[in-house]
């Protein structure tokens, strides 16, 4: 029997080894192609860079981890070379599906918190919803694969602590605390918004412990083995950094408006905001294990009985309905601008400009005299079009908001830089936090005399 098992493992490893280089090269290729396209402003890479970058990264990482094989301290199911994602289609499918649903929970909370908004999303609703869903589907895979990578490097594997005494009173107290944190954040978001990054863990992990301590963070601490929680915290920090890096390159991106932390940023994230990524990784783990324990998701390791088909179908249908409603809410309240189009730029002869080789972004970088000559326009009109394009491409303002700014006599970046954000916001009926982003960007652009696109 032992020889049969060893032979099966050898055959599986041989098959996997044939595909590993292809997976790594494909992942690196997708990442490189997306990066080159985004930096050159080519679509769809510019708008959807985040999608190309993350799926390329996950594919390459899956190959690298398969190449590395198992490591001491991992579960027996993981001690042979195997793809974590590509080798488990059912696991991958449920992971991607529930990842999108999970992040949409935080998008729902953000409708109240108003900590971030989206700019330069596609105007086509189908393309937008598909791209957004694909983006959100990378959240859980990124965190869980990063933790696995750290485990295979031996990070915190031998660390032990005094066992935590887990009691029913502690479990209940943690869940009440998590609920209170969530309520405080929703009632007084300006002061308590950071509490959402931790509340979900306190609500879900005690529940997971009651069903199967081995799949809970509390169970790890009870055994005096803090390695997994520590790896998750580090994974959250590392993945958060990559999230923000990829977002900073993408044309379609999110912009933060975190109260009191608008000035000092790394990429787009306020520096202090990076403290939220480590506890968020714990939330990712707790949510995924909850799904596994209820038989709604296929685990990567171990055996858990699947829920009855009707339960899984009902949960999936409810998740789809929930997702549709939240996506509609994002379109209504969180999306600030769509990809700028010449046809929507104030006063632009779209057909003539397109025939001359311009889009809104290249128009924003053009010189008025060059534009006038190439497109056959009067000098004054050319100058006005360049000014409008520079406003539209500045910090995700977009063409619709450019028209709105014109209604309050702001027609150039220079005029926006001189404006009072609170006054402009009041006149437009717009979020003061978003207008502050615009005005701050206009002042920075005027001070640096950098390209405004």
KOLLONU-655414 format. One line per 3 residues: number of its first residue (from 1); their letters; for each residue x, y, z of N, C-alpha, C. Coordinates in steps of 0.1 Angstrom, whole numbers. Layout:
BEGIN
NUM) A) X Y Z X Y Z X Y Z ~ ...
***
This chain:
BEGIN
1) XXX) 8 -12 0 0 0 0 9 13 0 ~ 19 12 8 28 24 9 35 27 -5 ~ 39 16 -12 45 17 -25 35 23 -35
4) XXX) 22 19 -34 12 24 -43 10 39 -41 ~ 9 43 -28 8 57 -25 19 65 -30 ~ 32 60 -28 43 67 -33 43 69 -48
7) XXX) 39 58 -55 39 58 -69 29 68 -74 ~ 17 69 -67 6 78 -71 11 93 -70 ~ 18 95 -58 23 108 -56 34 112 -66
10) XXX) 42 103 -70 52 105 -80 46 108 -94 ~ 36 101 -97 29 103 -110 23 117 -110 ~ 16 121 -99 9 134 -98 19 145 -99
13) XXX) 31 143 -92 41 153 -92 47 155 -106 ~ 49 144 -113 54 145 -127 44 153 -136 ~ 31 150 -134 22 157 -143 22 172 -139
16) XXX) 22 175 -127 22 189 -122 34 196 -127 ~ 46 189 -126 59 196 -130 59 200 -145 ~ 51 193 -153 50 197 -167 43 210 -169
19) XXX) 34 213 -161 26 225 -162 31 237 -154 ~ 40 234 -145 44 245 -136 51 256 -144 ~ 61 253 -152 68 264 -160 58 272 -168
22) XXX) 48 265 -174 38 272 -183 30 282 -174 ~ 26 277 -162 18 286 -154 26 298 -149 ~ 38 296 -146 47 307 -141 49 317 -153
25) XXX) 52 312 -164 55 321 -176 42 328 -180 ~ 31 321 -180 18 327 -183 15 338 -174 ~ 16 336 -161 13 346 -151 22 358 -152
28) XXX) 35 356 -154 45 367 -156 41 375 -168 ~ 38 367 -179 34 373 -192 22 382 -191 ~ 12 377 -184 -1 386 -182 3 398 -174
31) XXX) 11 397 -163 14 408 -155 22 418 -163 ~ 32 413 -171 41 422 -179 33 429 -190 ~ 24 421 -197 16 427 -208 6 438 -202
34) XXX) 0 435 -191 -9 444 -185 -2 457 -180 ~ 10 455 -175 18 467 -170 22 476 -182 ~ 28 469 -192 32 477 -204 20 484 -210
37) XXX) 9 477 -212 -3 484 -218 -8 495 -209 ~ -8 493 -196 -13 504 -187 -4 516 -188 ~ 9 514 -187 18 525 -188 17 533 -201
40) XXX) 14 526 -211 12 533 -224 -2 538 -227 ~ -11 536 -217 -24 541 -218 -33 533 -228 ~ -30 520 -231 -37 512 -240 -48 505 -233
43) XXX) -60 505 -239 -71 497 -233 -71 483 -239 ~ -77 473 -231 -83 475 -218 -73 475 -206 ~ -60 475 -209 -51 474 -198 -51 486 -189
46) XXX) -52 498 -195 -52 510 -186 -63 510 -176 ~ -75 508 -180 -86 508 -171 -86 496 -162 ~ -84 484 -167 -85 472 -160 -71 466 -156
49) XXX) -62 475 -154 -48 470 -150 -49 461 -138 ~ -57 465 -128 -58 458 -115 -61 443 -118 ~ -71 441 -127 -75 427 -130 -64 419 -136
52) XXX) -57 425 -147 -46 418 -153 -35 415 -144 ~ -31 425 -135 -20 424 -126 -22 413 -116 ~ -35 413 -110 -37 403 -99 -38 389 -104
55) XXX) -45 387 -116 -47 373 -120 -33 368 -126 ~ -25 377 -131 -12 373 -135 -3 369 -123 ~ -4 377 -113 3 374 -100 -1 361 -94
58) XXX) -14 359 -93 -19 347 -87 -15 334 -95 ~ -16 336 -108 -12 324 -116 3 321 -114 ~ 11 331 -115 26 329 -113 29 323 -99
61) XXX) 22 329 -89 24 324 -75 19 310 -73 ~ 8 306 -80 4 292 -79 14 283 -85 ~ 20 287 -96 31 279 -102 43 278 -93
64) XXX) 47 289 -87 59 289 -78 56 280 -66 ~ 44 281 -60 41 273 -48 41 258 -52 ~ 35 255 -64 35 241 -69 49 236 -70
67) XXX) 58 244 -75 72 241 -77 79 238 -64 ~ 75 246 -54 82 245 -41 77 233 -34 ~ 65 228 -36 59 216 -29 56 220 -15
70) XXX) 54 209 -7 50 211 7 62 214 15 ~ 59 218 28 69 221 37 66 216 51 ~ 76 214 59 73 209 73 63 218 80
73) XXX) 54 212 87 44 219 94 31 221 87 ~ 31 218 74 18 219 66 10 206 68 ~ -2 207 65 -11 195 66 -7 185 56
76) XXX) -10 172 59 -5 162 50 -10 163 36 ~ -22 168 34 -27 169 21 -19 179 12 ~ -10 188 19 -3 198 12 12 194 11
79) XXX) 16 182 14 30 179 15 36 174 2 ~ 28 174 -9 33 170 -22 31 182 -31 ~ 40 183 -42 38 194 -51 24 194 -57
82) XXX) 18 205 -57 4 206 -62 0 221 -64 ~ -7 223 -74 -13 237 -76 -23 239 -65 ~ -23 250 -59 -33 254 -49 -46 258 -56
85) XXX) -45 264 -67 -57 269 -74 -60 261 -86 ~ -51 260 -96 -53 253 -108 -56 238 -106 ~ -50 232 -96 -52 218 -93 -65 215 -86
88) XXX) -72 225 -82 -85 223 -75 -96 232 -80 ~ -102 228 -92 -111 237 -98 -123 240 -89 ~ -128 230 -82 -140 233 -73 -136 242 -62
91) XXX) -125 241 -57 -120 250 -46 -118 264 -52 ~ -112 265 -64 -110 278 -70 -123 285 -73 ~ -133 277 -79 -146 283 -82 -153 289 -70
94) XXX) -154 281 -60 -160 287 -48 -152 298 -41 ~ -139 297 -42 -131 308 -36 -133 321 -43 ~ -133 321 -57 -135 333 -64 -149 339 -62
97) XXX) -159 330 -62 -173 334 -61 -175 341 -47 ~ -171 334 -37 -174 340 -23 -164 351 -20 ~ -153 352 -27 -144 364 -25 -151 376 -29
100) XXX) -158 376 -41 -165 388 -46 -176 392 -36 ~ -183 382 -32 -194 384 -22 -189 390 -9 ~ -178 385 -4 -172 390 8 -168 404 7
103) XXX) -161 408 -4 -157 422 -5 -169 431 -6 ~ -180 426 -13 -192 435 -15 -198 438 -1 ~ -196 429 9 -201 433 22 -194 446 27
106) XXX) -181 448 24 -175 460 28 -179 472 19 ~ -182 469 7 -187 479 -2 -201 484 3 ~ -209 475 9 -221 479 15 -219 488 27
109) XXX) -209 484 35 -206 492 47 -201 506 42 ~ -193 506 31 -188 519 27 -199 529 22 ~ -210 524 18 -221 533 15 -225 542 26
112) XXX) -222 537 38 -223 545 50 -210 552 54 ~ -199 545 53 -186 550 58 -181 561 49 ~ -183 559 36 -178 569 25 -163 571 26
115) XXX) -156 560 28 -141 560 29 -134 560 16 ~ -140 555 5 -134 555 -8 -144 556 -19 ~ -140 560 -31 -149 560 -42 -141 556 -55
118) XXX) -149 553 -65 -143 548 -78 -143 558 -89 ~ -133 559 -97 -132 568 -108 -128 561 -121 ~ -132 566 -132 -129 562 -146 -133 547 -148
121) XXX) -145 544 -143 -150 530 -146 -156 531 -160 ~ -157 519 -167 -164 519 -180 -178 524 -180 ~ -182 531 -190 -196 535 -191 -206 524 -193
124) XXX) -201 513 -201 -209 502 -203 -212 494 -190 ~ -224 492 -186 -227 486 -174 -223 472 -173 ~ -225 464 -183 -221 450 -183 -206 449 -181
127) XXX) -198 456 -189 -184 456 -188 -179 460 -174 ~ -186 470 -169 -182 475 -155 -185 465 -145 ~ -197 459 -145 -200 449 -134 -191 437 -135
130) XXX) -188 433 -148 -180 421 -149 -166 424 -144 ~ -160 435 -148 -147 438 -144 -146 440 -129 ~ -156 447 -123 -156 449 -108 -157 436 -101
133) XXX) -165 427 -106 -167 414 -99 -154 406 -100 ~ -147 406 -112 -134 399 -113 -124 405 -104 ~ -124 418 -102 -115 425 -93 -117 420 -78
136) XXX) -129 420 -74 -133 416 -60 -130 401 -58 ~ -130 393 -69 -128 379 -67 -114 375 -64 ~ -105 385 -64 -91 382 -61 -88 384 -46
139) XXX) -97 389 -38 -94 393 -25 -90 380 -16 ~ -99 371 -15 -96 359 -7 -84 351 -13 ~ -83 348 -26 -71 341 -31 -58 347 -27
142) XXX) -58 361 -28 -45 368 -26 -41 366 -11 ~ -50 367 -2 -47 366 12 -43 352 16 ~ -51 342 12 -49 328 16 -36 323 9
145) XXX) -33 326 -3 -21 322 -10 -9 328 -4 ~ -10 340 0 2 347 7 5 340 20 ~ -5 336 27 -3 329 40 3 315 37
148) XXX) -1 309 27 5 296 23 19 297 19 ~ 22 308 12 36 310 8 45 312 20 ~ 40 320 30 48 322 42 50 309 49
151) XXX) 39 301 50 40 288 56 51 279 50 ~ 51 279 37 61 271 30 75 276 31 ~ 76 289 35 89 294 38 93 292 53
154) XXX) 84 286 60 86 283 74 84 294 84 ~ 77 305 79 75 316 88 66 313 100 ~ 72 316 112 65 314 125 61 300 127
157) XXX) 66 290 119 62 276 121 65 270 134 ~ 77 274 140 81 268 153 77 276 165 ~ 70 288 163 67 296 174 56 290 183
160) XXX) 58 291 196 48 287 205 46 297 216 ~ 34 297 221 30 307 232 23 299 243 ~ 20 305 254 12 299 264 -2 297 259
163) XXX) -8 286 261 -21 283 255 -32 293 260 ~ -40 297 252 -51 306 255 -63 297 261 ~ -68 301 272 -80 294 277 -93 299 271
166) XXX) -98 291 262 -110 295 255 -123 290 263 ~ -131 299 267 -143 296 275 -155 301 268 ~ -167 295 271 -179 301 265 -181 315 268
169) XXX) -177 320 279 -178 334 282 -169 343 273 ~ -157 338 271 -148 345 261 -154 345 247 ~ -159 334 243 -165 334 229 -177 344 228
172) XXX) -185 344 238 -197 353 237 -192 367 238 ~ -182 370 247 -177 384 248 -171 389 236 ~ -164 380 229 -158 385 216 -168 388 206
175) XXX) -179 380 205 -189 383 195 -197 395 199 ~ -200 397 211 -206 410 215 -198 422 212 ~ -185 421 214 -175 432 211 -175 434 196
178) XXX) -175 424 188 -175 426 174 -188 432 169 ~ -199 428 175 -212 435 171 -212 449 175 ~ -207 453 187 -206 466 192 -197 475 183
181) XXX) -186 469 179 -177 476 170 -184 480 157 ~ -191 471 151 -198 473 139 -209 484 140 ~ -216 483 151 -227 493 154 -221 507 155
184) XXX) -210 508 163 -204 521 165 -199 527 151 ~ -193 518 143 -188 523 130 -199 528 121 ~ -211 522 122 -222 526 113 -229 538 119
187) XXX) -230 539 132 -237 550 138 -229 563 137 ~ -216 562 140 -207 574 140 -195 571 132 ~ -197 570 119 -186 566 110 -173 575 110
190) XXX) -176 588 112 -164 597 112 -154 593 123 ~ -158 588 134 -149 586 145 -146 571 146 ~ -155 562 143 -153 548 145 -151 539 133
193) XXX) -149 545 121 -148 537 109 -138 527 109 ~ -126 529 117 -116 518 117 -121 505 123 ~ -131 505 131 -136 493 138 -141 483 129
196) XXX) -145 486 116 -150 476 107 -139 466 104 ~ -126 470 105 -115 461 102 -111 454 114 ~ -119 444 118 -117 436 129 -130 430 135
199) XXX) -141 438 132 -154 433 138 -158 420 132 ~ -156 417 119 -160 405 113 -153 393 119 ~ -140 395 122 -133 384 129 -138 380 142
202) XXX) -142 390 150 -147 388 163 -161 382 163 ~ -168 384 152 -181 379 151 -181 364 146 ~ -172 361 137 -172 348 130 -162 338 136
205) XXX) -151 342 141 -141 332 146 -146 324 158 ~ -153 330 168 -159 322 178 -169 312 173 ~ -177 316 163 -186 307 157 -178 295 151
208) XXX) -168 298 144 -160 287 138 -154 278 148 ~ -149 284 159 -143 276 170 -153 266 176 ~ -166 270 177 -176 261 183 -178 249 174
211) XXX) -177 251 161 -179 240 151 -167 231 149 ~ -155 238 148 -143 230 146 -131 239 150 ~ -125 237 162 -114 245 166 -102 246 157
214) XXX) -100 235 149 -89 234 140 -90 244 129 ~ -102 249 126 -104 259 116 -106 273 121 ~ -102 275 133 -104 288 139 -91 294 144
217) XXX) -90 307 145 -78 314 150 -77 312 165 ~ -88 311 172 -89 309 186 -84 295 189 ~ -87 285 180 -82 272 182 -66 271 181
220) XXX) -61 279 172 -46 280 171 -40 285 184 ~ -46 296 189 -41 302 202 -43 293 214 ~ -54 285 213 -57 276 224 -46 265 224
223) XXX) -41 261 213 -30 251 212 -16 257 214 ~ -16 270 216 -3 276 218 5 277 205 ~ -2 277 193 4 278 180 0 290 173
226) XXX) 6 302 175 2 314 168 7 316 154 ~ 13 306 148 19 307 135 10 312 125 ~ -2 306 124 -11 309 113 -17 323 115
229) XXX) -21 327 127 -26 341 128 -15 351 125 ~ -2 348 129 9 358 126 11 358 111 ~ 11 347 104 13 347 90 2 355 83
232) XXX) -10 353 88 -21 361 82 -20 376 83 ~ -15 380 95 -13 394 97 -2 399 88 ~ 9 392 86 19 396 77 14 396 63
235) XXX) 6 386 59 1 385 46 -8 397 43 ~ -16 401 52 -24 413 50 -16 425 47 ~ -5 427 55 3 438 52 10 438 38
238) XXX) 15 426 34 21 425 22 12 426 10 ~ 0 419 11 -10 420 0 -16 434 -1 ~ -18 440 11 -23 454 10 -14 463 3
241) XXX) -1 462 5 9 470 -2 8 467 -17 ~ 6 455 -21 5 452 -36 -8 457 -41 ~ -19 456 -33 -32 461 -37 -31 476 -41
244) XXX) -24 483 -32 -23 498 -34 -14 501 -46 ~ -3 493 -48 6 495 -59 -1 493 -72 ~ -9 482 -73 -16 479 -86 -27 490 -88
247) XXX) -33 495 -78 -44 505 -79 -38 518 -84 ~ -25 521 -79 -19 534 -83 -16 534 -98 ~ -14 523 -104 -10 522 -118 -23 522 -127
250) XXX) -34 517 -122 -46 516 -130 -53 529 -132 ~ -59 531 -144 -67 543 -147 -80 542 -140 ~ -87 531 -141 -99 529 -133 -95 524 -119
253) XXX) -97 533 -109 -91 530 -96 -101 536 -85 ~ -97 533 -72 -104 538 -61 -95 549 -55 ~ -102 559 -49 -96 570 -42 -101 571 -28
256) XXX) -93 573 -18 -97 573 -4 -100 587 0 ~ -111 588 8 -114 601 15 -116 597 30 ~ -105 593 36 -106 589 50 -105 602 59
259) XXX) -115 604 68 -115 616 76 -102 618 84 ~ -96 629 83 -84 633 91 -71 627 85 ~ -71 619 75 -59 613 70 -57 615 55
262) XXX) -60 627 50 -60 629 36 -47 633 30 ~ -38 637 39 -25 643 34 -14 634 31 ~ -10 626 42 2 618 40 -2 604 35
265) XXX) 2 601 22 -3 589 16 9 582 10 ~ 8 568 8 16 560 1 8 554 -10 ~ 12 556 -23 3 553 -34 -10 561 -32
268) XXX) -21 555 -31 -34 562 -29 -38 561 -14 ~ -33 551 -7 -37 549 7 -31 558 17 ~ -38 565 26 -32 572 37 -23 562 45
271) XXX) -11 566 49 -1 557 55 -7 550 67 ~ -14 557 75 -20 550 87 -30 540 83 ~ -36 541 71 -46 532 66 -41 518 64
274) XXX) -27 517 62 -21 503 60 -23 495 72 ~ -25 501 84 -27 493 96 -40 485 95 ~ -49 488 86 -61 480 85 -60 467 78
277) XXX) -49 466 70 -48 454 61 -45 441 70 ~ -36 441 80 -34 429 88 -47 423 94 ~ -55 432 102 -67 426 107 -77 422 96
280) XXX) -77 428 85 -86 424 74 -82 410 69 ~ -70 406 69 -66 393 65 -72 383 75 ~ -73 386 88 -79 377 97 -94 375 94
283) XXX) -100 386 90 -114 386 86 -116 377 73 ~ -107 378 64 -108 369 52 -108 355 56 ~ -98 351 65 -97 337 69 -109 332 76
286) XXX) -114 341 86 -126 337 93 -138 335 85 ~ -140 344 75 -152 342 66 -151 330 58 ~ -139 327 52 -137 315 44 -139 302 52
289) XXX) -134 302 64 -136 290 72 -150 288 76 ~ -157 299 78 -172 298 81 -179 291 70 ~ -176 296 57 -182 290 45 -179 275 44
292) XXX) -166 271 47 -162 257 46 -170 249 56 ~ -170 254 68 -177 246 79 -191 244 77 ~ -198 253 70 -212 252 67 -214 244 53
295) XXX) -203 239 47 -205 232 35 -208 240 23 ~ -205 253 23 -209 261 12 -197 264 3 ~ -185 260 7 -173 262 -1 -164 249 0
298) XXX) -156 247 -11 -148 235 -11 -134 239 -5 ~ -130 232 6 -118 236 12 -105 232 4 ~ -94 238 8 -81 235 2 -75 223 9
301) XXX) -78 221 21 -73 210 29 -84 204 38 ~ -82 191 41 -92 185 50 -105 181 43 ~ -113 174 50 -126 170 44 -137 176 53
304) XXX) -147 182 46 -158 188 53 -171 184 45 ~ -181 179 51 -193 175 44 -200 187 38 ~ -202 186 25 -209 196 17 -224 197 22
307) XXX) -229 210 22 -243 212 26 -252 205 15 ~ -264 202 18 -273 197 8 -274 206 -4 ~ -277 201 -16 -277 208 -28 -286 220 -27
310) XXX) -298 219 -21 -308 229 -20 -303 241 -12 ~ -295 237 -1 -289 248 7 -279 256 0 ~ -270 249 -7 -260 256 -15 -266 264 -26
313) XXX) -276 259 -33 -283 267 -43 -290 279 -37 ~ -296 278 -26 -303 289 -19 -293 300 -15 ~ -281 295 -9 -271 304 -5 -265 312 -17
316) XXX) -263 304 -28 -257 311 -40 -267 321 -46 ~ -280 317 -46 -290 327 -52 -291 339 -43 ~ -290 337 -30 -290 349 -21 -278 358 -22
319) XXX) -267 351 -24 -254 359 -26 -255 367 -39 ~ -260 361 -50 -261 368 -63 -271 380 -61 ~ -282 378 -55 -291 389 -53 -285 400 -44
322) XXX) -278 396 -34 -271 406 -25 -261 413 -33 ~ -253 406 -41 -243 412 -50 -249 422 -59 ~ -259 418 -66 -266 427 -76 -270 440 -69
325) XXX) -276 439 -57 -281 451 -51 -270 460 -46 ~ -259 454 -41 -247 462 -37 -241 469 -49 ~ -239 461 -60 -233 467 -72 -241 479 -77
328) XXX) -255 478 -76 -263 489 -80 -261 501 -70 ~ -259 498 -58 -256 509 -48 -242 515 -51 ~ -232 507 -55 -219 513 -59 -221 522 -70
331) XXX) -228 518 -81 -230 526 -92 -237 540 -88 ~ -246 539 -79 -253 551 -75 -246 560 -66 ~ -238 555 -56 -232 563 -46 -217 563 -45
334) XXX) -211 553 -50 -196 551 -49 -188 555 -61 ~ -194 553 -73 -188 556 -85 -189 571 -87 ~ -177 578 -89 -177 592 -91 -176 596 -106
337) XXX) -170 588 -114 -168 592 -128 -166 579 -137 ~ -170 581 -149 -167 571 -159 -155 574 -168 ~ -151 565 -176 -139 567 -185 -143 579 -194
340) XXX) -134 590 -194 -137 602 -202 -138 599 -217 ~ -148 604 -223 -150 602 -237 -151 616 -244 ~ -145 617 -256 -145 630 -263 -160 635 -266
343) XXX) -169 626 -268 -183 630 -271 -189 637 -259 ~ -184 635 -247 -189 641 -235 -181 653 -230 ~ -170 656 -236 -162 667 -232 -169 680 -237
346) XXX) -171 690 -228 -178 702 -232 -172 709 -244 ~ -180 711 -254 -176 719 -266 -167 711 -276 ~ -165 698 -274 -155 691 -282 -162 686 -295
349) XXX) -156 688 -306 -160 682 -319 -154 668 -319 ~ -161 658 -314 -155 645 -311 -150 638 -323 ~ -158 639 -334 -153 632 -346 -141 637 -352
352) XXX) -140 651 -352 -128 657 -357 -115 654 -349 ~ -117 654 -336 -106 652 -327 -101 637 -328 ~ -111 628 -329 -108 614 -330 -100 611 -343
355) XXX) -105 618 -354 -98 616 -367 -84 621 -367 ~ -81 631 -358 -68 637 -357 -59 629 -347 ~ -65 618 -341 -57 609 -333 -58 612 -318
358) XXX) -68 619 -314 -69 623 -300 -79 615 -292 ~ -77 613 -279 -87 609 -270 -86 619 -259 ~ -94 618 -248 -94 628 -238 -80 629 -231
361) XXX) -74 618 -229 -61 617 -222 -50 623 -230 ~ -49 620 -243 -39 626 -251 -42 641 -254 ~ -55 645 -254 -58 659 -255 -53 667 -243
364) XXX) -54 661 -231 -50 668 -219 -35 670 -219 ~ -27 662 -227 -13 664 -227 -8 673 -239 ~ -18 677 -248 -14 684 -260 -12 699 -257
367) XXX) -5 705 -266 -3 720 -266 -14 725 -275 ~ -20 736 -271 -31 742 -278 -28 745 -293 ~ -16 750 -295 -12 754 -309 -11 741 -318
370) XXX) -5 730 -312 -4 718 -319 -18 712 -323 ~ -27 713 -313 -41 708 -315 -48 716 -326 ~ -46 729 -325 -53 738 -335 -48 734 -349
373) XXX) -35 732 -351 -30 728 -364 -34 715 -369 ~ -34 705 -360 -37 691 -364 -52 689 -366 ~ -60 695 -358 -75 693 -359 -82 704 -367
376) XXX) -74 715 -371 -80 725 -379 -90 734 -371 ~ -86 737 -358 -95 744 -349 -90 758 -347 ~ -98 768 -343 -94 781 -339 -86 780 -327
379) XXX) -76 788 -325 -67 788 -314 -74 789 -300 ~ -84 797 -300 -91 799 -287 -99 786 -283 ~ -105 780 -293 -113 768 -291 -103 757 -287
382) XXX) -92 756 -293 -82 745 -290 -77 747 -275 ~ -75 759 -271 -70 762 -258 -81 758 -248 ~ -93 761 -251 -104 757 -242 -106 742 -241
385) XXX) -104 735 -252 -105 720 -252 -94 714 -243 ~ -82 719 -245 -71 713 -237 -74 716 -222 ~ -78 728 -219 -81 731 -205 -92 722 -199
388) XXX) -102 719 -207 -113 710 -203 -108 696 -201 ~ -100 691 -210 -95 678 -209 -86 676 -197 ~ -78 687 -194 -69 686 -182 -78 685 -169
391) XXX) -89 692 -169 -97 691 -157 -103 677 -156 ~ -108 672 -168 -115 659 -168 -106 647 -164 ~ -93 648 -167 -84 637 -164 -76 639 -151
394) XXX) -79 650 -144 -73 652 -131 -80 645 -120 ~ -72 635 -113 -77 628 -102 -91 622 -103 ~ -94 617 -115 -106 610 -117 -119 619 -118
397) XXX) -117 632 -121 -128 641 -122 -138 637 -132 ~ -134 634 -144 -143 629 -155 -150 640 -162 ~ -156 637 -173 -163 647 -181 -176 652 -175
400) XXX) -183 644 -169 -196 648 -163 -193 659 -152 ~ -183 656 -143 -180 665 -133 -173 678 -139 ~ -167 676 -150 -161 688 -157 -172 698 -161
403) XXX) -183 692 -167 -194 701 -170 -200 707 -158 ~ -201 700 -147 -207 705 -135 -198 717 -130 ~ -185 715 -130 -176 726 -126 -178 738 -134
406) XXX) -180 736 -147 -182 747 -156 -195 755 -152 ~ -204 748 -147 -217 755 -143 -214 765 -131 ~ -203 763 -124 -200 772 -113 -187 780 -117
409) XXX) -185 782 -130 -174 790 -136 -160 785 -133 ~ -158 772 -132 -145 767 -131 -142 759 -143 ~ -133 764 -152 -131 759 -165 -117 754 -167
412) XXX) -108 755 -157 -94 751 -159 -89 746 -146 ~ -78 739 -146 -71 734 -134 -67 746 -126 ~ -62 757 -132 -58 769 -125 -69 775 -117
415) XXX) -81 776 -123 -93 781 -115 -97 772 -104 ~ -96 758 -106 -100 749 -96 -90 750 -84 ~ -77 752 -87 -67 753 -77 -70 765 -68
418) XXX) -76 776 -73 -79 788 -65 -92 787 -58 ~ -100 777 -60 -113 776 -55 -113 771 -40 ~ -124 774 -33 -126 769 -19 -134 757 -20
421) XXX) -129 745 -16 -135 732 -18 -149 732 -11 ~ -150 737 1 -163 737 7 -174 745 0 ~ -170 756 -6 -179 764 -13 -184 757 -26
424) XXX) -174 752 -33 -177 745 -46 -186 733 -43 ~ -183 725 -32 -191 713 -29 -205 717 -26 ~ -207 728 -19 -220 733 -16 -228 737 -28
427) XXX) -221 744 -37 -228 748 -49 -231 737 -59 ~ -223 726 -59 -226 715 -67 -234 704 -61 ~ -236 705 -48 -243 694 -41 -235 682 -41
430) XXX) -222 683 -41 -213 672 -41 -206 669 -28 ~ -201 658 -26 -193 654 -14 -181 664 -12 ~ -181 670 0 -170 679 2 -156 672 2
433) XXX) -156 659 6 -144 651 6 -139 649 -8 ~ -147 647 -17 -143 645 -31 -138 658 -37 ~ -145 669 -35 -141 681 -40 -127 686 -34
436) XXX) -125 682 -22 -112 685 -16 -101 677 -23 ~ -104 665 -27 -94 657 -35 -91 665 -48 ~ -101 670 -55 -99 677 -68 -91 690 -66
439) XXX) -95 697 -56 -88 710 -53 -73 708 -49 ~ -71 698 -41 -57 695 -36 -49 690 -48 ~ -55 682 -57 -47 678 -69 -44 689 -78
442) XXX) -54 698 -80 -52 710 -89 -41 719 -83 ~ -40 721 -70 -30 729 -64 -16 722 -66 ~ -16 709 -64 -3 702 -66 2 703 -80
445) XXX) -8 701 -90 -4 702 -104 1 715 -107 ~ -5 726 -102 -1 739 -105 13 742 -99 ~ 15 737 -87 28 740 -80 39 732 -87
448) XXX) 37 720 -92 48 712 -98 49 715 -113 ~ 38 720 -119 38 722 -133 40 709 -141 ~ 35 698 -134 36 685 -140 25 683 -150
451) XXX) 26 673 -159 15 669 -168 3 667 -159 ~ -9 672 -163 -21 671 -155 -29 659 -158 ~ -25 650 -166 -33 639 -170 -29 626 -161
***
